[in-house]
């Protein structure tokens, strides 16, 4: 079946811009997927590095198994990782902590038997310096430990119901 002049006109007028628009949308989707995949990999590497350098683990390995995407309704902007510690299921939480030089990501490990432990600051190159040097006091750390403990213990109880 041959196209008449009007059909060719409308195919060029609307078909080409529609194809360009669909291509741009697909490209944006692909770019955002690549960005979030790289971001998750970088966060996982940073959390693994903090866990490897934390002195209180005494050589026990914290194995990060992935990022938990279901914790959207937390009181603050946090990233949660699923992990294994001493063969038990655990959760690592990267929480923004406000210090005197800006905002740092503090990494906390939550496990049912041991509770919530502060592991260290993510992205800080000198691990020998305590968090208090950056203006993150023990009171701030303790407050966030309690929040994480309440949030994850409450979430576990709701999940069991």
MARVO-471808 format. One record per residue (C-alpha): residue in one letter; x, y, z. Coordinates in steps of 0.5 Angstrom, whole numbers. Layout:
BEGIN
+----+-------+-------+-------+
: aa :     X :     Y :     Z :
+----+-------+-------+-------+
:  a :     X :     Y :     Z :
...
+----+-------+-------+-------+
end
This chain:
BEGIN
+----+-------+-------+-------+
: aa :     X :     Y :     Z :
+----+-------+-------+-------+
:  x :     0 :     0 :     0 :
:  x :     3 :     7 :    -2 :
:  x :     3 :    13 :     2 :
:  x :     0 :    19 :    -1 :
:  x :     3 :    26 :     0 :
:  x :    -1 :    27 :     7 :
:  x :     1 :    21 :    10 :
:  x :     9 :    22 :     9 :
:  x :     8 :    29 :    11 :
:  x :     5 :    27 :    18 :
:  x :    10 :    21 :    18 :
:  x :    16 :    26 :    18 :
:  x :    12 :    32 :    22 :
:  x :    10 :    27 :    28 :
:  x :    14 :    21 :    27 :
:  x :    21 :    24 :    27 :
:  x :    20 :    28 :    33 :
:  x :    17 :    22 :    37 :
:  x :    23 :    18 :    35 :
:  x :    28 :    23 :    38 :
:  x :    24 :    24 :    44 :
:  x :    23 :    16 :    46 :
:  x :    31 :    16 :    45 :
:  x :    32 :    21 :    49 :
:  x :    28 :    18 :    55 :
:  x :    31 :    12 :    54 :
:  x :    38 :    15 :    54 :
:  x :    36 :    19 :    61 :
:  x :    33 :    12 :    64 :
:  x :    40 :     9 :    62 :
:  x :    44 :    14 :    65 :
:  x :    40 :    15 :    72 :
:  x :    41 :     7 :    72 :
:  x :    48 :     7 :    71 :
:  x :    49 :    13 :    76 :
:  x :    45 :    10 :    82 :
:  x :    49 :     3 :    80 :
:  x :    56 :     7 :    81 :
:  x :    53 :    11 :    87 :
:  x :    51 :     4 :    91 :
:  x :    58 :     1 :    89 :
:  x :    62 :     7 :    92 :
:  x :    57 :     7 :    98 :
:  x :    58 :     0 :    99 :
:  x :    66 :     0 :    98 :
:  x :    66 :     6 :   103 :
:  x :    62 :     2 :   108 :
:  x :    67 :    -4 :   108 :
:  x :    73 :     0 :   108 :
:  x :    70 :     3 :   115 :
:  x :    68 :    -4 :   118 :
:  x :    75 :    -7 :   116 :
:  x :    79 :    -1 :   119 :
:  x :    74 :    -1 :   126 :
:  x :    79 :    -3 :   132 :
:  x :    73 :    -6 :   136 :
:  x :    71 :   -12 :   131 :
:  x :    78 :   -15 :   132 :
:  x :    79 :   -18 :   126 :
:  x :    72 :   -21 :   125 :
:  x :    69 :   -20 :   118 :
:  x :    63 :   -16 :   117 :
:  x :    60 :   -18 :   110 :
:  x :    56 :   -13 :   107 :
:  x :    51 :   -17 :   102 :
:  x :    47 :   -11 :    99 :
:  x :    43 :    -4 :   100 :
:  x :    36 :    -5 :   103 :
:  x :    32 :     0 :    99 :
:  x :    25 :    -1 :   103 :
:  x :    27 :     4 :   109 :
:  x :    24 :    10 :   106 :
:  x :    20 :    13 :   112 :
:  x :    26 :    14 :   116 :
:  x :    27 :    20 :   120 :
:  x :    33 :    22 :   117 :
:  x :    36 :    21 :   110 :
:  x :    40 :    15 :   111 :
:  x :    43 :     9 :   107 :
:  x :    42 :     2 :   110 :
:  x :    46 :    -4 :   108 :
:  x :    44 :   -12 :   110 :
:  x :    50 :   -15 :   113 :
:  x :    53 :   -21 :   116 :
:  x :    57 :   -20 :   123 :
:  x :    59 :   -27 :   127 :
:  x :    55 :   -31 :   122 :
:  x :    48 :   -27 :   124 :
:  x :    44 :   -22 :   120 :
:  x :    46 :   -15 :   121 :
:  x :    44 :    -8 :   119 :
:  x :    49 :    -3 :   117 :
:  x :    46 :     5 :   117 :
:  x :    50 :    10 :   114 :
:  x :    47 :    17 :   118 :
:  x :    49 :    24 :   116 :
:  x :    52 :    27 :   122 :
:  x :    53 :    34 :   123 :
:  x :    60 :    36 :   126 :
:  x :    64 :    43 :   126 :
:  x :    67 :    42 :   119 :
:  x :    60 :    40 :   116 :
:  x :    56 :    34 :   115 :
:  x :    60 :    27 :   115 :
:  x :    57 :    20 :   114 :
:  x :    57 :    16 :   121 :
:  x :    57 :     8 :   120 :
:  x :    53 :     4 :   125 :
:  x :    52 :    -3 :   126 :
:  x :    46 :    -6 :   129 :
:  x :    45 :   -13 :   131 :
:  x :    40 :   -16 :   135 :
:  x :    45 :   -19 :   141 :
:  x :    50 :   -14 :   141 :
:  x :    45 :    -8 :   139 :
:  x :    48 :    -1 :   136 :
:  x :    55 :     0 :   135 :
:  x :    58 :     6 :   132 :
:  x :    64 :     4 :   127 :
:  x :    67 :    11 :   125 :
:  x :    66 :    16 :   119 :
:  x :    66 :    14 :   112 :
:  x :    70 :    18 :   107 :
:  x :    75 :    21 :   113 :
:  x :    82 :    19 :   111 :
:  x :    85 :    19 :   117 :
:  x :    82 :    14 :   122 :
:  x :    87 :    15 :   128 :
:  x :    83 :    22 :   129 :
:  x :    77 :    21 :   133 :
:  x :    70 :    23 :   131 :
:  x :    70 :    29 :   136 :
:  x :    76 :    32 :   132 :
:  x :    70 :    33 :   127 :
:  x :    65 :    36 :   132 :
:  x :    61 :    30 :   133 :
:  x :    61 :    29 :   140 :
:  x :    59 :    22 :   144 :
:  x :    52 :    25 :   146 :
:  x :    51 :    26 :   138 :
:  x :    53 :    19 :   137 :
:  x :    49 :    16 :   143 :
:  x :    43 :    20 :   140 :
:  x :    43 :    17 :   134 :
:  x :    45 :    10 :   136 :
:  x :    38 :    10 :   140 :
:  x :    34 :    12 :   134 :
:  x :    37 :     7 :   130 :
:  x :    36 :     2 :   135 :
:  x :    29 :     4 :   136 :
:  x :    28 :     4 :   129 :
:  x :    30 :    -3 :   127 :
:  x :    27 :    -6 :   133 :
:  x :    21 :    -3 :   132 :
:  x :    21 :    -5 :   124 :
:  x :    23 :   -12 :   126 :
:  x :    17 :   -13 :   131 :
:  x :    12 :   -10 :   125 :
:  x :    16 :   -15 :   120 :
:  x :    14 :   -21 :   125 :
:  x :     7 :   -19 :   125 :
+----+-------+-------+-------+
end
